[in-house]
Amino acid sequence: MDIRDNHLDEKNAPDLARRRLLAAVGAGIAAAPLMGMSASSIAQNLTNAGKATTASLNGGKTSASQAGEFLIGGDLRVSRLGYGGLQLTGPHKWGEPERREEAIQILRRLPQLGVDFIDTADAYGPFVSEEIISEALVPYQGFTHGKAIIATKGGFVRPDPFTDPWVELGNPDYLQQCVRMSLRRLKLERIDLWHLHRVDPKLPQTQQYEAIHSFIDKGLIRHAGLSEVTVEQIKAARKIFPVATVQNHYNLSFRKHEAVLNYCEDNGIAFIPWFPLANGDLTKPGGPGDTLAKARGVTPAQIAIAWLLKRSPVMLPIPGTSRLTHLEENVAAASIKLTDREFEQLDRLTRPS
């Protein structure tokens, strides 16, 4: 999800021309040490450091593939910077998007930018995100590694978009219907990666995991993952089916799931952070994230993505957006390599005690 699309930060947003300039910036200048330095000192150091190293999107030099690769489930090769499909929907994430043509343009731009991992869910819209993805991308060819990898989710519904009462539904028959209807909407014969959107606390979790195992056995899905789970839930699920991915709320300012991320890293499980661009107070004017972004000549959102990519080799950020300009900004972040010092300075400020 891209918080820039939600009108939360318009007062501090740069104008469009500046956004386009920043979107073209790649690695930038190695930033001066931040701790104990004023913004003016950093600026002076940058002046002394020389010219920025840039990468041009228009020249095709910046690509999501610069973020590196990961093998989901040991056999699905994807670039580590993907795209999240929540923003392909209307207000309150319900119904058709206000700019459907731009949504189509965004999706068709993905292969040109090296983005070959696309995440969605049947609850997005509901159904709208999956339908737009298939309209824009079928037969899913022409991507960096050949075919796009589409991940979707089921088992989580929202009867009323205005009061937002999300409800977990883990009944095995319902979950199988979710899978089969996603197959229909996405126009696929098999889903490469399917997540249980939430574990239903009203039912035994083993019952839900056994259902997922049956979907793999039936050839409906290739790999499966879990969303918003604990280490204990992952361990329980792995006794029944191979957990290929975990998708939990995680970003630079929200790190509740450090233990889950560490477990995933130790066991070769991809960790997909949702809401990856939130930065909290770090990006307020004069804050450390804002200072570093200005020093590197990039945006705070790009710093957030670069930090996630450096945090763990199993991290697969999926920033979503409804704006083509923001998509190109996000992808440009793949070429930004934080130094160990820069990473540690931000990490220290938000690391759970």
Order of alpha helices (4+ residues) and beta strands (2+ residues): alpha-alpha-beta-beta-beta-alpha-beta-alpha-beta-beta-beta-beta-beta-alpha-beta-alpha-beta-alpha-beta-alpha-beta-alpha-alpha-alpha-alpha
